[in-house]
Amino acid sequence: MKTYDIAGKAVLITGASSGIGKALSSCFAEEGARLFLGCHPSEKAALESWMKELRAHFGVLARGFPIDLAADGAPERLYRAVVKNSGRLDVLVNNAGVMAYGNFHELDLERQRRILRVNAEAYLELMHLALRDMTAAGAGRVLNVGSVSAFQPSAHHAVYGATKAFVQGLSEAVNQELRGTGVTVCTLCPSYTDTPLLKGEGFPKRLLWYSVSGLADPETIARKGVRAFKRGKPVYIPGLRNWFIHAVLQRFVPRRLAGALSRLVLK
Ligand SMILES: NC(=O)c1ccc[n+]([C@@H]2O[C@H](COP(=O)([O-])OP(=O)(O)OC[C@H]3O[C@@H](n4cnc5c(N)ncnc54)[C@H](OP(=O)(O)O)[C@@H]3O)[C@@H](O)[C@H]2O)c1
């Protein structure tokens, strides 16, 4: 099977200072990509030191763009800055994400709006900008890092799950619209992964669900994700068990039962 050749491609990865985004940047560097890495401004120093390692280890170009994606106009500023540097963008990896754990009505509304802004609006805006240019060029790839939370209600992190469902629906529909353009949109949908995202304020040390799903390491998720991306898989859920639960079983379990289960196992 012919796979997508990443060597020399200009790749923008958001949220590349930690977790899955950092691991993805390593995989793309290994393939010889030119890296344009986004991070929250508070992580500028961490990203700088990570880029030093990437340059030393893989001999690739790596440039950092510390921009708060929740700020007004930030996705467009990031996109324009990257294109100014790279000439053109070949691959957009929407990865930056935030989460808040707790009951919807008890969590601060502003915090939940921020989740919507980073996990949904920034994805949408960056994808819109990139697809305009990619379709005009007749080539390009978008990889949206979603989650298995997209496929059923996610009690105790309802807004997070809702943003992932939004990204999933948007990506699959847009990917269909793009048929014949030379451009594709893929999603990588991991289950729980051991990153700082799950260690934020209020997040339990352990969810009951971990005994079913396990807790993946970000390097494995990134490696498998990039392999699926190169093969052009439109939707990829790492792990056979996760794929079976979220892509197959969900179709046969009544939505109400899935919701009730999520309330119990995501405690
Ligand atoms: N961990 C999981 O269990 C899991 C499962 C499925 C899907 N995912 C998805 O994987 C993606 C990466 O998450 P992760 O688990 O790797 O968590 P992570 O280590 O916390 O990484 C998230 C990245 O996004 C950045 N970010 C957050 N808010 C930002 C903002 N306003 N502007 C710019 N950058 C911002 C973070 O920067 P800071 O460090 O400065 O906040 C960080 O670099 C997310 O989309 C997440 O939903 C994670």
PDBQT file of the ligand as one rigid body, heavy atoms in Angstrom, charges set to zero:
ROOT
HETATM    1  N1  LIG A 301      -4.618  12.160  27.734  1.00  0.00    +0.000 N 
HETATM    2  C1  LIG A 301      -5.707  11.509  27.338  1.00  0.00    +0.000 C 
HETATM    3  O1  LIG A 301      -6.220  10.626  28.047  1.00  0.00    +0.000 OA
HETATM    4  C2  LIG A 301      -6.298  11.796  25.982  1.00  0.00    +0.000 A 
HETATM    5  C3  LIG A 301      -7.191  10.859  25.448  1.00  0.00    +0.000 A 
HETATM    6  C4  LIG A 301      -7.772  11.124  24.216  1.00  0.00    +0.000 A 
HETATM    7  C5  LIG A 301      -7.467  12.281  23.538  1.00  0.00    +0.000 A 
HETATM    8  N2  LIG A 301      -6.602  13.184  24.073  1.00  0.00    +0.000 N 
HETATM    9  C6  LIG A 301      -6.347  14.406  23.328  1.00  0.00    +0.000 C 
HETATM   10  O2  LIG A 301      -4.983  14.522  23.021  1.00  0.00    +0.000 OA
HETATM   11  C7  LIG A 301      -4.660  15.902  22.817  1.00  0.00    +0.000 C 
HETATM   12  C8  LIG A 301      -3.377  16.204  23.581  1.00  0.00    +0.000 C 
HETATM   13  O3  LIG A 301      -3.636  16.068  24.977  1.00  0.00    +0.000 OA
HETATM   14  P1  LIG A 301      -2.605  15.400  25.990  1.00  0.00    +0.000 P 
HETATM   15  O4  LIG A 301      -3.302  14.293  26.649  1.00  0.00    +0.000 OA
HETATM   16  O5  LIG A 301      -1.323  15.180  25.323  1.00  0.00    +0.000 OA
HETATM   17  O6  LIG A 301      -2.526  16.553  27.104  1.00  0.00    +0.000 OA
HETATM   18  P2  LIG A 301      -1.381  17.596  27.465  1.00  0.00    +0.000 P 
HETATM   19  O7  LIG A 301      -0.109  16.898  27.736  1.00  0.00    +0.000 OA
HETATM   20  O8  LIG A 301      -1.967  18.455  28.538  1.00  0.00    +0.000 OA
HETATM   21  O9  LIG A 301      -1.212  18.401  26.114  1.00  0.00    +0.000 OA
HETATM   22  C9  LIG A 301      -2.099  19.399  25.706  1.00  0.00    +0.000 C 
HETATM   23  C10 LIG A 301      -1.293  20.454  25.020  1.00  0.00    +0.000 C 
HETATM   24  O10 LIG A 301      -2.173  21.505  24.582  1.00  0.00    +0.000 OA
HETATM   25  C11 LIG A 301      -1.617  22.738  25.017  1.00  0.00    +0.000 C 
HETATM   26  N3  LIG A 301      -2.627  23.763  25.254  1.00  0.00    +0.000 N 
HETATM   27  C12 LIG A 301      -3.615  23.743  26.167  1.00  0.00    +0.000 A 
HETATM   28  N4  LIG A 301      -4.304  24.897  26.111  1.00  0.00    +0.000 NA
HETATM   29  C13 LIG A 301      -3.724  25.662  25.169  1.00  0.00    +0.000 A 
HETATM   30  C14 LIG A 301      -3.963  26.955  24.652  1.00  0.00    +0.000 A 
HETATM   31  N5  LIG A 301      -4.935  27.718  25.146  1.00  0.00    +0.000 N 
HETATM   32  N6  LIG A 301      -3.169  27.423  23.687  1.00  0.00    +0.000 NA
HETATM   33  C15 LIG A 301      -2.166  26.685  23.187  1.00  0.00    +0.000 A 
HETATM   34  N7  LIG A 301      -1.873  25.445  23.626  1.00  0.00    +0.000 NA
HETATM   35  C16 LIG A 301      -2.651  24.940  24.604  1.00  0.00    +0.000 A 
HETATM   36  C17 LIG A 301      -0.966  22.380  26.337  1.00  0.00    +0.000 C 
HETATM   37  O11 LIG A 301      -0.128  23.401  26.789  1.00  0.00    +0.000 OA
HETATM   38  P3  LIG A 301      -0.012  23.607  28.400  1.00  0.00    +0.000 P 
HETATM   39  O12 LIG A 301       0.802  22.438  28.870  1.00  0.00    +0.000 OA
HETATM   40  O13 LIG A 301       0.663  24.903  28.587  1.00  0.00    +0.000 OA
HETATM   41  O14 LIG A 301      -1.411  23.616  28.943  1.00  0.00    +0.000 OA
HETATM   42  C18 LIG A 301      -0.276  21.092  25.963  1.00  0.00    +0.000 C 
HETATM   43  O15 LIG A 301       0.911  21.308  25.260  1.00  0.00    +0.000 OA
HETATM   44  C19 LIG A 301      -5.859  16.689  23.300  1.00  0.00    +0.000 C 
HETATM   45  O16 LIG A 301      -6.608  17.131  22.197  1.00  0.00    +0.000 OA
HETATM   46  C20 LIG A 301      -6.642  15.684  24.106  1.00  0.00    +0.000 C 
HETATM   47  O17 LIG A 301      -8.012  15.969  24.143  1.00  0.00    +0.000 OA
HETATM   48  C21 LIG A 301      -5.996  12.953  25.283  1.00  0.00    +0.000 A 
ENDROOT
TORSDOF 0
